[in-house]
């Protein structure tokens, strides 16, 4: 079972930026896809952004134009760059690693809190 270590969450004012990192305990190329989800109390966990093994990236419509997902090969990490943050982006953000082709192969990080507030 892979261990995913997340970092970079915190408190930021509206319009600000944060950078989340996810470092797996094995090479990122072992996974078909890696991504970020977020969850707020009482709501379903939702996909924010995902990047495939071959580098194809997709982001949710709600964050398009503000968030980008990328990989840092030298550090074996997946990065979520969040710009233009809004209060509605406040959530616990979870790193996800999918080894296979379905959610049965998913591994999750422990989550990192992102709070956007003035």
Number of C-alpha atoms within 10 A of each C-alpha: 8 14 15 21 18 22 16 15 18 14 15 18 14 17 14 14 17 19 16 22 26 27 20 23 13 13 13 22 14 13 18 18 22 29 25 26 19 22 19 15 8 6 8 9 15 14 17 23 23 24 22 17 15 9 14 11 16 16 19 14 10 11 17 12 12 15 20 20 24 20 18 12 11 6 11 17 22 25 23 23 16 19 17 15 22 18 15 12 20 19 20 18 26 25 29 25 26 19 20 13 11 9 11 9 13 17 17 20 19 13 21 20 18 21 20 21 16 9
